[in-house]
Amino acid sequence: MALYFSSRKIPQLKGLPLSERAERLEAASKQLSVPEKTLLNILKLCVFVPVFALIMRVATDWTSLLWAAGVFLLYPLLLKPIQYSLSAKYLPPRSSKERT
């Protein structure tokens, strides 16, 4: 499984505008199997739980709010490539009309 850090790097989506890539990725992500959806949801929890734990510590240490923001910024860097990679196999191949 190749990791795609941008939707432009997915072979089936090359040369398409951003809105079209987003629509196709959304349709492909709806076709994910239950184990794949479960994996993505568990990874989301692994990002969000520490954020909320750090926010609860703000009363004793205000710098934990900065750490919470930093961890929250990891969300797209960690999960989007995995989501793109899992969804890429459900994208239909490009037709000859789309390639021109």
Phi and psi in degrees as GROMACS dihedral restraints (atoms count N, CA, C in turn):
[ dihedral_restraints ]
;  ai    aj    ak    al  type     phi  dphi    fc
    3     4     5     6     1   -85.6    20    10
    4     5     6     7     1   141.6    20    10
    6     7     8     9     1   -90.7    20    10
    7     8     9    10     1   128.3    20    10
    9    10    11    12     1  -109.4    20    10
   10    11    12    13     1   115.0    20    10
   12    13    14    15     1   -86.2    20    10
   13    14    15    16     1    -9.1    20    10
   15    16    17    18     1  -144.7    20    10
   16    17    18    19     1   146.4    20    10
   18    19    20    21     1   -69.1    20    10
   19    20    21    22     1   -18.4    20    10
   21    22    23    24     1   -68.5    20    10
   22    23    24    25     1   -23.0    20    10
   24    25    26    27     1   -83.7    20    10
   25    26    27    28     1   -12.0    20    10
   27    28    29    30     1   -74.7    20    10
   28    29    30    31     1   123.4    20    10
   30    31    32    33     1   -56.5    20    10
   31    32    33    34     1   -37.5    20    10
   33    34    35    36     1   -71.5    20    10
   34    35    36    37     1   -14.4    20    10
   36    37    38    39     1  -112.4    20    10
   37    38    39    40     1     1.8    20    10
   39    40    41    42     1   -61.1    20    10
   40    41    42    43     1   136.0    20    10
   42    43    44    45     1    83.2    20    10
   43    44    45    46     1    -0.9    20    10
   45    46    47    48     1   -91.9    20    10
   46    47    48    49     1   151.0    20    10
   48    49    50    51     1   -68.5    20    10
   49    50    51    52     1   161.2    20    10
   51    52    53    54     1   -56.6    20    10
   52    53    54    55     1   -43.9    20    10
   54    55    56    57     1   -63.0    20    10
   55    56    57    58     1   -39.0    20    10
   57    58    59    60     1   -68.4    20    10
   58    59    60    61     1   -41.2    20    10
   60    61    62    63     1   -61.6    20    10
   61    62    63    64     1   -42.1    20    10
   63    64    65    66     1   -64.3    20    10
   64    65    66    67     1   -41.7    20    10
   66    67    68    69     1   -62.9    20    10
   67    68    69    70     1   -44.6    20    10
   69    70    71    72     1   -68.0    20    10
   70    71    72    73     1   -38.3    20    10
   72    73    74    75     1   -67.1    20    10
   73    74    75    76     1   -36.7    20    10
   75    76    77    78     1   -63.5    20    10
   76    77    78    79     1   -44.1    20    10
   78    79    80    81     1   -65.0    20    10
   79    80    81    82     1   -38.9    20    10
   81    82    83    84     1   -69.0    20    10
   82    83    84    85     1   -36.7    20    10
   84    85    86    87     1   -69.2    20    10
   85    86    87    88     1   -24.1    20    10
   87    88    89    90     1   -71.6    20    10
   88    89    90    91     1   -18.3    20    10
   90    91    92    93     1   -92.5    20    10
   91    92    93    94     1     1.2    20    10
   93    94    95    96     1   -59.8    20    10
   94    95    96    97     1   145.2    20    10
   96    97    98    99     1   -74.7    20    10
   97    98    99   100     1   167.1    20    10
   99   100   101   102     1   -60.7    20    10
  100   101   102   103     1   -45.0    20    10
  102   103   104   105     1   -62.6    20    10
  103   104   105   106     1   -35.2    20    10
  105   106   107   108     1   -68.9    20    10
  106   107   108   109     1   -41.4    20    10
  108   109   110   111     1   -64.6    20    10
  109   110   111   112     1   -39.2    20    10
  111   112   113   114     1   -63.9    20    10
  112   113   114   115     1   -42.6    20    10
  114   115   116   117     1   -59.2    20    10
  115   116   117   118     1   -47.0    20    10
  117   118   119   120     1   -62.2    20    10
  118   119   120   121     1   -41.0    20    10
  120   121   122   123     1   -67.5    20    10
  121   122   123   124     1   -37.1    20    10
  123   124   125   126     1   -66.7    20    10
  124   125   126   127     1   -40.0    20    10
  126   127   128   129     1   -64.7    20    10
  127   128   129   130     1   -36.9    20    10
  129   130   131   132     1   -62.7    20    10
  130   131   132   133     1   -42.5    20    10
  132   133   134   135     1   -62.4    20    10
  133   134   135   136     1   -37.1    20    10
  135   136   137   138     1   -64.4    20    10
  136   137   138   139     1   -22.5    20    10
  138   139   140   141     1   -89.8    20    10
  139   140   141   142     1   -44.0    20    10
  141   142   143   144     1   -75.6    20    10
  142   143   144   145     1   -35.3    20    10
  144   145   146   147     1   -61.8    20    10
  145   146   147   148     1   -46.6    20    10
  147   148   149   150     1   -63.2    20    10
  148   149   150   151     1   -32.5    20    10
  150   151   152   153     1   -61.8    20    10
  151   152   153   154     1   -48.1    20    10
  153   154   155   156     1   -68.2    20    10
  154   155   156   157     1   -34.8    20    10
  156   157   158   159     1   -64.0    20    10
  157   158   159   160     1   -39.9    20    10
  159   160   161   162     1   -69.9    20    10
  160   161   162   163     1   -35.8    20    10
  162   163   164   165     1   -65.1    20    10
  163   164   165   166     1   -35.1    20    10
  165   166   167   168     1   -67.8    20    10
  166   167   168   169     1   -22.7    20    10
  168   169   170   171     1   -84.7    20    10
  169   170   171   172     1    -0.7    20    10
  171   172   173   174     1   -60.1    20    10
  172   173   174   175     1   -32.2    20    10
  174   175   176   177     1   -61.7    20    10
  175   176   177   178     1   -31.4    20    10
  177   178   179   180     1  -100.2    20    10
  178   179   180   181     1   -27.1    20    10
  180   181   182   183     1  -148.2    20    10
  181   182   183   184     1   106.8    20    10
  183   184   185   186     1   -67.2    20    10
  184   185   186   187     1   -21.3    20    10
  186   187   188   189     1   -70.0    20    10
  187   188   189   190     1   -16.7    20    10
  189   190   191   192     1   -65.8    20    10
  190   191   192   193     1   -23.3    20    10
  192   193   194   195     1   -66.4    20    10
  193   194   195   196     1   -37.3    20    10
  195   196   197   198     1   -66.0    20    10
  196   197   198   199     1   -40.9    20    10
  198   199   200   201     1   -64.7    20    10
  199   200   201   202     1   -38.6    20    10
  201   202   203   204     1   -62.9    20    10
  202   203   204   205     1   -41.9    20    10
  204   205   206   207     1   -64.2    20    10
  205   206   207   208     1   -40.5    20    10
  207   208   209   210     1   -63.7    20    10
  208   209   210   211     1   -43.6    20    10
  210   211   212   213     1   -66.3    20    10
  211   212   213   214     1   -38.8    20    10
  213   214   215   216     1   -64.7    20    10
  214   215   216   217     1   -32.2    20    10
  216   217   218   219     1   -69.6    20    10
  217   218   219   220     1   -18.7    20    10
  219   220   221   222     1   -71.9    20    10
  220   221   222   223     1   -18.5    20    10
  222   223   224   225     1   -52.0    20    10
  223   224   225   226     1   -57.1    20    10
  225   226   227   228     1   -69.5    20    10
  226   227   228   229     1   -30.1    20    10
  228   229   230   231     1   -69.9    20    10
  229   230   231   232     1   -29.6    20    10
  231   232   233   234     1   -92.6    20    10
  232   233   234   235     1   -46.5    20    10
  234   235   236   237     1   -88.6    20    10
  235   236   237   238     1   -33.0    20    10
  237   238   239   240     1   -62.0    20    10
  238   239   240   241     1   -45.9    20    10
  240   241   242   243     1   -60.5    20    10
  241   242   243   244     1   -37.0    20    10
  243   244   245   246     1   -68.8    20    10
  244   245   246   247     1   -42.2    20    10
  246   247   248   249     1   -64.5    20    10
  247   248   249   250     1   -43.2    20    10
  249   250   251   252     1   -60.7    20    10
  250   251   252   253     1   -42.9    20    10
  252   253   254   255     1   -67.0    20    10
  253   254   255   256     1   -40.5    20    10
  255   256   257   258     1   -69.8    20    10
  256   257   258   259     1   -36.5    20    10
  258   259   260   261     1   -77.4    20    10
  259   260   261   262     1   -24.6    20    10
  261   262   263   264     1   -59.9    20    10
  262   263   264   265     1   -33.0    20    10
  264   265   266   267     1   -73.5    20    10
  265   266   267   268     1   -13.5    20    10
  267   268   269   270     1   -97.6    20    10
  268   269   270   271     1     1.0    20    10
  270   271   272   273     1   -80.4    20    10
  271   272   273   274     1   135.4    20    10
  273   274   275   276     1   -71.2    20    10
  274   275   276   277     1   151.4    20    10
  276   277   278   279     1   -65.7    20    10
  277   278   279   280     1   151.4    20    10
  279   280   281   282     1   -72.8    20    10
  280   281   282   283     1   139.2    20    10
  282   283   284   285     1   -82.2    20    10
  283   284   285   286     1   168.7    20    10
  285   286   287   288     1   -67.4    20    10
  286   287   288   289     1   -27.8    20    10
  288   289   290   291     1   -65.6    20    10
  289   290   291   292     1   -39.9    20    10
  291   292   293   294     1   -72.0    20    10
  292   293   294   295     1   -24.5    20    10
  294   295   296   297     1   -74.4    20    10
  295   296   297   298     1   -19.8    20    10
